[in-house]
Amino acid sequence: MIDSGYSVAELVMMGFSGKTLSNETLSTLKNERPSLFILFAHNYESKEQLIALNDELQRKCEEAGSNIPVMISVDQEGGRVQRFRNQFTLLPTAQKVGLRNEPNLAFELAQIQARELFAAGIQLNFAPVCDINTNPSNPVIGDRAYGDNLDIVTRMSSASVLGHLSEGVEPCIKHFPGHGDTHLDSHESLPTVNTPLEVLKKREWVPFQRAIKAGTNFLMSAHILLPHLDPINPGTLSPTFLNQYLRKELQYQGIITSDDMEMGAITKNYGAEEAPLLALKAGCDVLCYRSEGAALIAIESIKKALKDQKLSGDQLKLSIDRVRKVRTRQKLASQSMSLAERLQLIGNEKHSKFVVEHFS
């Protein structure tokens, strides 16, 4: 088991339905004490509503016993992956940023992304994409990548990491060990990749290495199978990739979060109770679930595995402590800015002009 001061739910990043906190979600906050949340377009109506939602989420978690701020996240990459659109600055695709090939512009754009998210009450952005778009027919990455050139992707993604951090928002680089050379969408099924290890090291992993050196505290795993390196487990469930390569060889000491555990690559191949245990055993610190129901199933599965001694309490405490260390450093807009200042930053005219000037 783990100490009473820890909650299993701290290992799970949870989505929920609605634009306000439902009675069901409030009950989950009180009973399970989760501390990591992810928002989607269905949680967003306006910047006023979003600020109110995030501030209430912080308050309710504090009332439930959290003595450090919880972490609220979103996928706000730009282009087709931008959950908050109306009233926010519309961000260009990473591909457009890569075509400019100017790290200072990528840095300033990331500052705009982060500045608006911080004002809205978001602490973690699932960006930038460190994948190299090596397969032009890739259905899931495409213009989400900075391009197919190793040097450009490396420079742009590292600049984005630095820009986010400078504005008090944690970036999460993705998708390790590299999703750029796939021909299937892992949202629907499990892609297989046959890129040789030496190519991975010299190509796919270079942007990740540089982004790690730039100071990222979060890295997202990919639901892809590389059978010649681990014939059984996809990246998210693979001790080979998460421990042997990422932790030991690349010396990454930060937080490993899974990609959405409700994606087809996982749900079509692994049970809802089995998958979270495999991911934690492999080395994931945080499991991401888009829905509250699936998150609760995972939490119960982890509790049972701890009771049955199928999971190490010490390992889970280490993961929780990794996240708590970052959460403790968080600053909240609600503590340093007025509501008027926060609203003024989101969709700021100066931000829009910057995007139009440099990326139209």
KEKE-641993 format. One record per residue (C-alpha): residue number from 1; residue in one letter; x, y, z. Coordinates in nm, 4 decimals, m for minus. Each point is the difference from the previous one (the first is absolute). Last residue first. Layout:
<drenvexs>
    nr   rest         c1         c2         c3
   NUM      A          X          Y          Z
...
</drenvexs>
This chain:
<drenvexs>
    nr   rest         c1         c2         c3
   360      S     0.0095     3.4077    m4.2349
   359      F     0.2717    m0.1018     0.2482
   358      H     0.2083     0.3071     0.0905
   357      E    m0.2246     0.3034    m0.0238
   356      V    m0.3272    m0.1830     0.0616
   355      V     0.1355    m0.1742     0.3081
   354      F     0.1515     0.3167     0.1461
   353      K    m0.3179     0.1975    m0.0732
   352      S    m0.2062    m0.2578     0.1870
   351      H     0.2220     0.0286     0.3077
   350      K    m0.0152     0.3803    m0.0029
   349      E    m0.3788    m0.0175    m0.0197
   348      N    m0.0135    m0.2099     0.3188
   347      G    m0.2099    m0.3125    m0.0407
   346      I     0.0449    m0.0783     0.3685
   345      L     0.2116     0.2697     0.1677
   344      Q    m0.2918     0.2369     0.0630
   343      L    m0.2019    m0.2673     0.1761
   342      R     0.2815    m0.0640     0.2456
   341      E     0.0533     0.3675     0.0714
   340      A    m0.3735     0.0524     0.0607
   339      L    m0.0128    m0.2980     0.2349
   338      S     0.2836     0.1502     0.2023
   337      M     0.3406    m0.1623    m0.0052
   336      S     0.2397    m0.1561     0.2523
   335      Q    m0.1861    m0.2638     0.2002
   334      S    m0.2658    m0.0868    m0.2569
   333      A     0.2754    m0.0300    m0.2612
   332      L     0.1379    m0.2960     0.1935
   331      K     0.3681    m0.0689     0.0569
   330      Q     0.1263    m0.3548    m0.0078
   329      R     0.3163    m0.1009     0.1851
   328      T    m0.1810    m0.2479     0.2260
   327      R    m0.1636    m0.1592    m0.3038
   326      V     0.3416    m0.0842    m0.1445
   325      K     0.1176    m0.1820     0.3136
   324      R    m0.3439    m0.1555     0.0386
   323      V     0.0360    m0.1628    m0.3417
   322      R     0.3280    m0.1722     0.0828
   321      D    m0.1347    m0.0863     0.3467
   320      I    m0.2967    m0.1816    m0.1533
   319      S     0.2330    m0.2069    m0.2191
   318      L     0.2261    m0.0878     0.2935
   317      K    m0.3064    m0.0933     0.2057
   316      L    m0.1074    m0.2345    m0.2802
   315      Q     0.3395    m0.1745     0.0016
   314      D    m0.0052    m0.0384     0.3777
   313      G    m0.3519    m0.1441    m0.0086
   312      S     0.1174    m0.2685    m0.2406
   311      L    m0.2805    m0.1497    m0.2064
   310      K    m0.1318    m0.3578     0.0013
   309      Q    m0.0035     0.0016     0.3813
   308      D    m0.3663    m0.1087     0.0102
   307      K    m0.0926     0.3210     0.1837
   306      L     0.2087     0.2032    m0.2432
   305      A    m0.1628    m0.1741    m0.2955
   304      K    m0.3443     0.0682     0.1460
   303      K     0.0715     0.3706     0.0425
   302      I     0.1428     0.0195    m0.3531
   301      S    m0.3125    m0.1625    m0.1463
   300      E    m0.2242     0.2359     0.1959
   299      I     0.1891     0.3014    m0.1349
   298      A    m0.0125    m0.1355    m0.3548
   297      I    m0.3782    m0.0490     0.0158
   296      L    m0.0329     0.3538     0.1403
   295      A     0.2011     0.1427    m0.2897
   294      A    m0.2217    m0.1833    m0.2506
   293      G    m0.3103     0.1605     0.1516
   292      E     0.1548     0.3463     0.0218
   291      S     0.0781     0.0147    m0.3683
   290      R     0.3093     0.1111    m0.1944
   289      Y     0.2322    m0.2268     0.1936
   288      C     0.3746     0.0669     0.0370
   287      L     0.2177    m0.2252     0.2142
   286      V     0.2804     0.1698     0.1927
   285      D     0.3361    m0.1351     0.1181
   284      C     0.0487    m0.2475    m0.2838
   283      G     0.2824    m0.2467     0.0635
   282      A    m0.0937    m0.3340    m0.1520
   281      K    m0.1686    m0.1107     0.3241
   280      L    m0.2210     0.3094    m0.0139
   279      A    m0.0977    m0.0654    m0.3620
   278      L    m0.0685    m0.3695     0.0590
   277      L    m0.2179     0.0790     0.3016
   276      P    m0.1963     0.2622    m0.1931
   275      A    m0.0616    m0.2456    m0.2868
   274      E    m0.1307    m0.2947     0.2054
   273      E    m0.3197     0.1484     0.1455
   272      A    m0.1251     0.1494    m0.3287
   271      G     0.1103    m0.3118    m0.1874
   270      Y     0.2675     0.0131    m0.2680
   269      N     0.0046    m0.0237    m0.3803
   268      K    m0.2964     0.1999    m0.1269
   267      T     0.0126     0.2415     0.2953
   266      I     0.3705     0.0791    m0.0394
   265      A     0.0508     0.0824    m0.3685
   264      G    m0.3638     0.1133    m0.0047
   263      M     0.0689     0.2999     0.2193
   262      E    m0.1491     0.0013     0.3501
   261      M     0.3416     0.0011     0.1683
   260      D     0.0633     0.3471    m0.1401
   259      D     0.3765     0.0352    m0.0403
   258      S     0.1847    m0.1096     0.3082
   257      T     0.1848     0.2398     0.2245
   256      I     0.3673    m0.0306     0.0883
   255      I     0.1140     0.2568     0.2557
   254      G     0.3608     0.1140     0.0125
   253      Q     0.3294    m0.1846     0.0510
   252      Y     0.0946    m0.0561    m0.3652
   251      Q     0.3481    m0.1516    m0.0190
   250      L    m0.0247    m0.0715    m0.3761
   249      E     0.1555    m0.3452     0.0493
   248      K    m0.1336    m0.0796     0.3459
   247      R    m0.3426     0.1622     0.0310
   246      L    m0.1057     0.0125    m0.3652
   245      Y     0.1759    m0.3062    m0.1413
   244      Q    m0.0044    m0.2702     0.2682
   243      N    m0.2858     0.1385     0.2062
   242      L    m0.2690     0.1386    m0.2291
   241      F     0.0970    m0.1764    m0.3211
   240      T     0.0855    m0.3465     0.1324
   239      P    m0.2546     0.0228     0.2823
   238      S    m0.2659     0.0134    m0.2761
   237      L    m0.3640     0.0764     0.0729
   236      T    m0.0090     0.3511    m0.1445
   235      G     0.2362    m0.0963    m0.2827
   234      P    m0.2002    m0.3013    m0.1199
   233      N     0.0754    m0.3326     0.1700
   232      I     0.0558    m0.3507    m0.1367
   231      P     0.2681     0.0012    m0.2694
   230      D     0.2178     0.2566     0.1793
   229      L     0.2957     0.1089    m0.2147
   228      H    m0.0760    m0.1834    m0.3278
   227      P    m0.3736     0.0350     0.0719
   226      L    m0.0072     0.3830     0.0148
   225      L    m0.3621     0.0470     0.1057
   224      I    m0.1555     0.3455     0.0330
   223      H    m0.2137     0.1546     0.2749
   222      A     0.2332     0.2945     0.0533
   221      S     0.1348     0.1298     0.3304
   220      M    m0.0354     0.3582     0.1204
   219      L     0.2840     0.1949     0.1620
   218      F    m0.0332     0.2515     0.2829
   217      N     0.2597     0.1982     0.1959
   216      T     0.1491     0.1746    m0.3040
   215      G     0.3213     0.1821     0.0786
   214      A     0.1787     0.0878    m0.3252
   213      K     0.2171    m0.3102     0.0528
   212      I    m0.3151    m0.2141    m0.0263
   211      A    m0.0960     0.1896    m0.3153
   210      R     0.3435    m0.0769    m0.1464
   209      Q    m0.0301    m0.3712     0.0742
   208      F    m0.3562    m0.0123    m0.1354
   207      P     0.1027     0.1726    m0.3241
   206      V     0.2866    m0.2541    m0.0376
   205      W    m0.2130    m0.3080     0.0640
   204      E    m0.1535    m0.0411    m0.3431
   203      R     0.3200     0.0431    m0.2039
   202      K     0.3316    m0.1380     0.1262
   201      K    m0.1417    m0.2221     0.2760
   200      L    m0.3036    m0.1105    m0.1983
   199      V     0.2206    m0.0743    m0.2999
   198      E     0.2291    m0.2168     0.2131
   197      L    m0.3026    m0.1826     0.1414
   196      P    m0.1309    m0.0924    m0.3440
   195      T    m0.3395     0.1434    m0.1042
   194      N    m0.2477    m0.2872    m0.0269
   193      V    m0.3160     0.1738     0.1212
   192      T    m0.3320    m0.1702     0.0739
   191      P    m0.3091     0.2117     0.0636
   190      L    m0.2630    m0.1135     0.2534
   189      S    m0.3514     0.1044    m0.0983
   188      E    m0.2462     0.2902    m0.0020
   187      H     0.1576     0.2851     0.1986
   186      S     0.3334    m0.1600    m0.0920
   185      D    m0.0512     0.1238    m0.3570
   184      L     0.1723    m0.2335    m0.2449
   183      H     0.2873     0.0552    m0.2457
   182      T     0.2652     0.0846     0.2604
   181      D     0.3392     0.1664    m0.0495
   180      G    m0.0604     0.3159     0.2004
   179      H    m0.1164    m0.1556     0.3263
   178      G     0.3360     0.0004     0.1818
   177      P     0.1175    m0.1879     0.3126
   176      F    m0.1533     0.2157     0.1532
   175      H    m0.2971     0.2178    m0.1112
   174      K     0.0192     0.2809     0.1216
   173      I     0.1487     0.2851     0.2033
   172      C    m0.2087     0.1281     0.2913
   171      P     0.0334     0.3720     0.0689
   170      E    m0.0439     0.1390     0.3526
   169      V    m0.1463     0.3500     0.0175
   168      G     0.1684     0.2788     0.1975
   167      E     0.0600     0.2456    m0.2840
   166      S     0.3722    m0.0705    m0.0476
   165      L    m0.0742    m0.3727     0.0136
   164      H    m0.2207     0.0194    m0.3076
   163      G     0.2579     0.1920    m0.2005
   162      L     0.2815    m0.2357     0.0988
   161      V    m0.1957    m0.3059    m0.1127
   160      S    m0.0926     0.1746    m0.3258
   159      A     0.3639     0.0805    m0.0717
   158      S     0.0892    m0.3655     0.0552
   157      S    m0.2744    m0.1064    m0.2421
   156      M     0.1099     0.2452    m0.2682
   155      R     0.3699    m0.0885     0.0116
   154      T    m0.0478    m0.3766    m0.0008
   153      V    m0.2708    m0.0002    m0.2671
   152      I     0.2147     0.2209    m0.2235
   151      D     0.3131    m0.2122     0.0466
   150      L    m0.1758    m0.3297    m0.0662
   149      N    m0.1767     0.1144    m0.3168
   148      D    m0.3396    m0.1582    m0.0682
   147      G    m0.2020     0.2917     0.1320
   146      Y    m0.0999     0.1889     0.3146
   145      A    m0.2435    m0.2834     0.0693
   144      R    m0.3749     0.0542     0.0457
   143      D    m0.0109     0.0488    m0.3791
   142      G     0.0101    m0.3768    m0.0511
   141      I    m0.0302    m0.1846     0.3331
   140      V    m0.3088    m0.2270    m0.0002
   139      P    m0.0510    m0.1276    m0.3551
   138      N     0.3679    m0.0526    m0.0910
   137      S     0.0083    m0.0007    m0.3823
   136      P     0.3087     0.2262    m0.0066
   135      N     0.1927    m0.2461     0.2232
   134      T     0.3032     0.1736     0.1536
   133      N    m0.2085     0.2640     0.1755
   132      I     0.2497     0.0424     0.2834
   131      D    m0.1714    m0.0303     0.3377
   130      C     0.0860     0.2559     0.2674
   129      V    m0.3577     0.1294     0.0280
   128      P    m0.0008     0.3000     0.2327
   127      A    m0.2339    m0.0181     0.1810
   126      F    m0.2373    m0.1623     0.2489
   125      N    m0.0415     0.3227     0.1969
   124      L     0.0131    m0.0042     0.3805
   123      Q    m0.0966     0.2645     0.2590
   122      I    m0.3350     0.1272    m0.1311
   121      G    m0.1861     0.2710     0.1971
   120      A    m0.1176     0.2123    m0.2935
   119      A     0.2749     0.2574     0.0566
   118      F     0.2575    m0.2812    m0.0120
   117      L    m0.1485    m0.1264    m0.3258
   116      E     0.0197     0.3445    m0.1592
   115      R     0.3616     0.0533     0.1045
   114      A     0.0929    m0.3553    m0.0999
   113      Q    m0.1140     0.0251    m0.3599
   112      I     0.1410     0.3525    m0.0323
   111      Q     0.3331    m0.1101     0.1478
   110      A    m0.0002    m0.2962    m0.2354
   109      L    m0.0344     0.2430    m0.2920
   108      E     0.2922     0.2035     0.1320
   107      F     0.2229    m0.3086     0.0215
   106      A    m0.1015    m0.1250    m0.3445
   105      L     0.0777     0.3478    m0.1367
   104      N     0.3420    m0.0004     0.1693
   103      P     0.0662    m0.3491    m0.1353
   102      E    m0.0299     0.1203    m0.3610
   101      N    m0.0594    m0.2824    m0.2472
   100      R    m0.2883     0.1835    m0.1699
    99      L    m0.1136    m0.3298    m0.1528
    98      G     0.0112    m0.1558     0.3471
    97      V    m0.2579     0.2456     0.1336
    96      K    m0.2284    m0.0783    m0.2930
    95      Q     0.0401    m0.3738     0.0700
    94      A    m0.0765     0.0584     0.3676
    93      T    m0.3420     0.1178    m0.1121
    92      P    m0.0909     0.3590     0.0709
    91      L    m0.1730     0.1147     0.3200
    90      L    m0.3369     0.1697     0.0187
    89      T     0.0212     0.2477     0.2894
    88      F    m0.2757    m0.0900     0.2457
    87      Q    m0.3509     0.1496    m0.0170
    86      N    m0.1363    m0.3088    m0.1860
    85      R     0.2724    m0.2629    m0.0225
    84      F     0.0638    m0.1962     0.3190
    83      R     0.0669    m0.3649    m0.0899
    82      Q     0.2732     0.0728    m0.2559
    81      V     0.1137    m0.3047    m0.1945
    80      R    m0.0909     0.0832    m0.3605
    79      G     0.2523     0.2844    m0.0154
    78      G     0.1496     0.0807     0.3376
    77      E     0.1414    m0.2221     0.2731
    76      Q    m0.2550     0.0707     0.2727
    75      D    m0.0631    m0.3492     0.1376
    74      V    m0.1129     0.0827     0.3544
    73      S     0.1080    m0.0290     0.3630
    72      I    m0.1103     0.0834     0.3539
    71      M     0.2422    m0.0701     0.2851
    70      V    m0.1152     0.0026     0.3613
    69      P     0.1338     0.2640     0.2344
    68      I     0.1643    m0.1198     0.3228
    67      N    m0.1816    m0.0855     0.3247
    66      S    m0.2552    m0.2247    m0.1698
    65      G    m0.2548    m0.1016     0.2641
    64      A    m0.3425    m0.0040    m0.1643
    63      E    m0.0401     0.3735     0.0660
    62      E     0.3206     0.0581    m0.1965
    61      C    m0.1392    m0.2131    m0.2811
    60      K    m0.3191     0.2072     0.0019
    59      R     0.1930     0.3272    m0.0142
    58      Q     0.2287    m0.1071    m0.2881
    57      L    m0.2967    m0.1304    m0.2009
    56      E    m0.1887     0.3225     0.0724
    55      D     0.2869     0.2048    m0.1409
    54      N     0.0127    m0.2209    m0.3087
    53      L    m0.3734     0.0237    m0.0668
    52      A    m0.0183     0.3765     0.0598
    51      I     0.2949     0.0623    m0.2317
    50      L    m0.1581    m0.2191    m0.2664
    49      Q    m0.3411     0.1694     0.0264
    48      E     0.1512     0.3463    m0.0444
    47      K     0.2165    m0.1226    m0.2879
    46      S    m0.3063    m0.1362    m0.1733
    45      E    m0.1692    m0.3337    m0.0681
    44      Y     0.2552    m0.2673     0.0827
    43      N    m0.0349    m0.3408     0.1668
    42      H    m0.1105    m0.1657    m0.3250
    41      A     0.3149     0.1364    m0.1660
    40      F     0.2121    m0.2102     0.2349
    39      L     0.1395     0.0288     0.3519
    38      I     0.2482    m0.2239     0.1770
    37      F     0.0271    m0.0376     0.3768
    36      L     0.2639    m0.1016     0.2529
    35      S    m0.0453     0.0116     0.3787
    34      P    m0.2512    m0.2754     0.0707
    33      R    m0.1294    m0.0182     0.3596
    32      E    m0.2035    m0.3232    m0.0291
    31      N    m0.3072     0.0671     0.2167
    30      K    m0.0256     0.3797    m0.0035
    29      L     0.1097     0.0605    m0.3587
    28      T    m0.2086    m0.2954    m0.1195
    27      S    m0.3080     0.1386     0.1759
    26      L     0.0550     0.3389    m0.1647
    25      T     0.0220    m0.1816    m0.3333
    24      E    m0.3356    m0.1718     0.0547
    23      N    m0.1611     0.3217     0.1248
    22      S     0.1093     0.1620    m0.3255
    21      L     0.2828     0.2513    m0.0270
    20      T    m0.0785     0.2543    m0.2717
    19      K     0.0579    m0.0069    m0.3759
    18      G    m0.0956    m0.3635    m0.0272
    17      S     0.1657    m0.3385    m0.0054
    16      F     0.3119    m0.1080     0.1827
    15      G     0.3651    m0.0694    m0.0796
    14      M     0.2310    m0.1633     0.2483
    13      M     0.3766    m0.0253     0.0299
    12      V     0.0644    m0.3054     0.2164
    11      L     0.2945    m0.0641     0.2309
    10      E    m0.1304     0.2433     0.2636
     9      A    m0.3133    m0.2190     0.0102
     8      V     0.1981    m0.2546     0.2022
     7      S    m0.0041     0.2535     0.2818
     6      Y     0.2961     0.0636     0.2296
     5      G     0.0000     0.1233     0.3593
     4      S    m0.1436    m0.3349     0.1084
     3      D     0.3255    m0.1669    m0.0962
     2      I     0.0049    m0.2438    m0.2911
     1      M    m0.0979    m0.3671     0.0057
</drenvexs>
